[in-house]
């Protein structure tokens, strides 16, 4: 008996997708491993990163952004549902096309310390560290939008320290390039759910 395989549209090898739901250290490590594994395949032309996250650790986000920026293939980002905090930064810093579903939201705010305890625990060095990280993160997002870093911080402060952008507003300020999601003629893709 002969079995034939029928394929329509792109093959699995050239549709690598990564789903990002949180920003923990382990998530960032897995993201980098998957990203570099996909980029090493000669048949892969571009990588798709789906972001649906309420955010997480800013250092993990920066690690993921660095991986996208050093990847030798375009990394397209797609916001589904919500890209909040670190999710907004990752989606904005895609190196290929940046997509956003029509009903999705992006939530942008300045970095927080993530520290717990009394005021004494917040040393001057810790405060300076979070200021530098925040400045870096705001700079990365501003560089990929129509706003300067100063204008971005002002917008956040004008919106009670949490700027919620529907897709049209995210497109207006060029945090994304396209409202909509990529359409593939084949629904099965290689995924790494992280």
GIRAWO-V667700 format. One record per residue. N is the residue number from 1. RES is the residue in one letter. PHI is phi in whole degrees, 0 to 359 (NA if undefined). PSI is psi in radians with two decimals (* if undefined). D_FIRST is the distance of its C-alpha to the first C-alpha in whole Angstrom. Layout:
# GIRAWO-V667700
<<N	RES	PHI	PSI	D_FIRST> <N	RES	PHI	PSI	D_FIRST>>
This chain:
# GIRAWO-V667700
<<1	X	NA	2.32	0> <2	X	256	2.28	4> <3	X	253	2.24	7> <4	X	251	2.57	10> <5	X	249	2.20	13> <6	X	251	2.21	16> <7	X	239	2.40	20> <8	X	238	2.44	23> <9	X	74	-2.77	26> <10	X	297	2.62	27> <11	X	274	2.89	25> <12	X	301	-0.61	25> <13	X	294	-0.45	27> <14	X	253	0.35	30> <15	X	231	1.04	31> <16	X	284	2.27	32> <17	X	231	2.50	34> <18	X	233	2.28	37> <19	X	260	2.27	39> <20	X	245	2.11	42> <21	X	244	-0.41	44> <22	X	212	3.02	47> <23	X	230	1.25	49> <24	X	256	2.90	49> <25	X	301	-0.76	49> <26	X	295	-0.66	46> <27	X	297	-0.79	45> <28	X	297	-0.71	46> <29	X	299	-0.82	45> <30	X	296	-0.71	41> <31	X	303	-0.87	42> <32	X	298	-0.76	43> <33	X	300	-0.82	40> <34	X	294	-0.75	37> <35	X	300	-0.84	39> <36	X	289	-0.57	40> <37	X	295	-0.80	36> <38	X	297	-0.73	35> <39	X	290	-0.34	37> <40	X	279	-0.20	36> <41	X	280	2.13	33> <42	X	301	-0.52	33> <43	X	282	-0.22	31> <44	X	276	2.16	33> <45	X	262	-0.58	35> <46	X	206	2.80	37> <47	X	240	2.51	37> <48	X	245	2.16	38> <49	X	246	1.97	40> <50	X	270	2.23	40> <51	X	245	2.11	44> <52	X	216	1.54	45> <53	X	210	2.61	47> <54	X	267	0.18	51> <55	X	102	-2.80	52> <56	X	158	-2.61	53> <57	X	292	2.17	54> <58	X	294	-0.60	55> <59	X	293	-0.62	55> <60	X	294	-0.71	51> <61	X	299	-0.79	51> <62	X	298	-0.66	53> <63	X	298	-0.74	51> <64	X	292	-0.69	48> <65	X	296	-0.77	50> <66	X	301	-0.71	50> <67	X	297	-0.76	47> <68	X	297	-0.70	46> <69	X	288	-0.42	49> <70	X	262	-0.10	48> <71	X	293	2.47	44> <72	X	274	0.11	43> <73	X	235	2.66	41> <74	X	298	2.37	42> <75	X	248	1.84	42> <76	X	276	2.41	42> <77	X	247	2.52	43> <78	X	227	2.06	43> <79	X	272	2.16	45> <80	X	237	2.16	44> <81	X	79	-1.58	46> <82	X	217	2.37	49> <83	X	239	1.70	50> <84	X	253	2.53	53> <85	X	57	-2.02	55> <86	X	299	-0.54	53> <87	X	297	-0.69	50> <88	X	294	-0.72	52> <89	X	296	-0.80	53> <90	X	297	-0.79	49> <91	X	297	-0.70	48> <92	X	292	-0.57	51> <93	X	270	0.23	51> <94	X	303	2.55	47> <95	X	264	-0.15	47> <96	X	253	-2.44	45> <97	X	282	2.53	45> <98	X	247	1.96	46> <99	X	257	2.75	45> <100	X	213	2.20	46> <101	X	300	2.56	45> <102	X	303	-0.54	47> <103	X	258	0.19	48> <104	X	277	2.84	49> <105	X	231	2.63	52> <106	X	243	2.32	53> <107	X	240	2.03	56> <108	X	244	2.31	58> <109	X	212	2.93	61> <110	X	286	2.77	62> <111	X	296	2.57	61> <112	X	247	2.86	63> <113	X	287	-0.57	64> <114	X	72	0.15	62> <115	X	270	2.62	65> <116	X	235	2.72	66> <117	X	121	-2.96	69> <118	X	276	3.05	73> <119	X	300	-0.59	74> <120	X	299	-0.52	76> <121	X	293	-0.41	72> <122	X	273	1.51	71> <123	X	287	2.87	73> <124	X	300	-0.64	74> <125	X	295	-0.71	71> <126	X	294	-0.71	69> <127	X	296	-0.77	70> <128	X	297	-0.68	70> <129	X	299	-0.83	66> <130	X	291	-0.54	65> <131	X	296	-0.75	67> <132	X	294	-0.74	66> <133	X	297	-0.77	62> <134	X	298	-0.77	63> <135	X	299	-0.73	64> <136	X	296	-0.81	61> <137	X	295	-0.79	59> <138	X	297	-0.65	61> <139	X	295	-0.75	61> <140	X	299	-0.76	57> <141	X	290	-0.71	57> <142	X	296	-0.68	60> <143	X	300	-0.45	59> <144	X	257	0.25	55> <145	X	228	-3.04	57> <146	X	272	-0.04	60> <147	X	262	2.64	63> <148	X	279	2.94	65> <149	X	300	-0.74	65> <150	X	296	-0.73	68> <151	X	294	-0.66	67> <152	X	296	-0.82	64> <153	X	298	-0.68	66> <154	X	297	-0.79	69> <155	X	301	-0.74	66> <156	X	297	-0.80	65> <157	X	293	-0.59	68> <158	X	293	-0.37	69> <159	X	251	0.72	66> <160	X	55	0.67	67> <161	X	69	0.17	66> <162	X	215	1.80	62> <163	X	267	1.98	61> <164	X	260	2.07	58> <165	X	244	2.12	57> <166	X	289	2.98	54> <167	X	306	-0.77	52> <168	X	298	-0.68	54> <169	X	288	-0.67	57> <170	X	299	-0.67	55> <171	X	291	-0.72	54> <172	X	305	-0.75	57> <173	X	268	0.11	58> <174	X	61	0.63	55> <175	X	284	-0.38	54> <176	X	227	2.85	50> <177	X	256	-0.47	49> <178	X	219	2.34	47> <179	X	268	2.10	47> <180	X	134	3.02	44> <181	X	239	2.62	41> <182	X	300	2.47	38> <183	X	252	2.27	35> <184	X	243	2.57	32> <185	X	276	-0.04	29> <186	X	232	2.26	26> <187	X	274	-0.38	28> <188	X	276	2.27	26> <189	X	226	2.88	28> <190	X	283	2.20	29> <191	X	229	2.62	32> <192	X	234	1.82	35> <193	X	277	2.00	37> <194	X	230	*	40>>
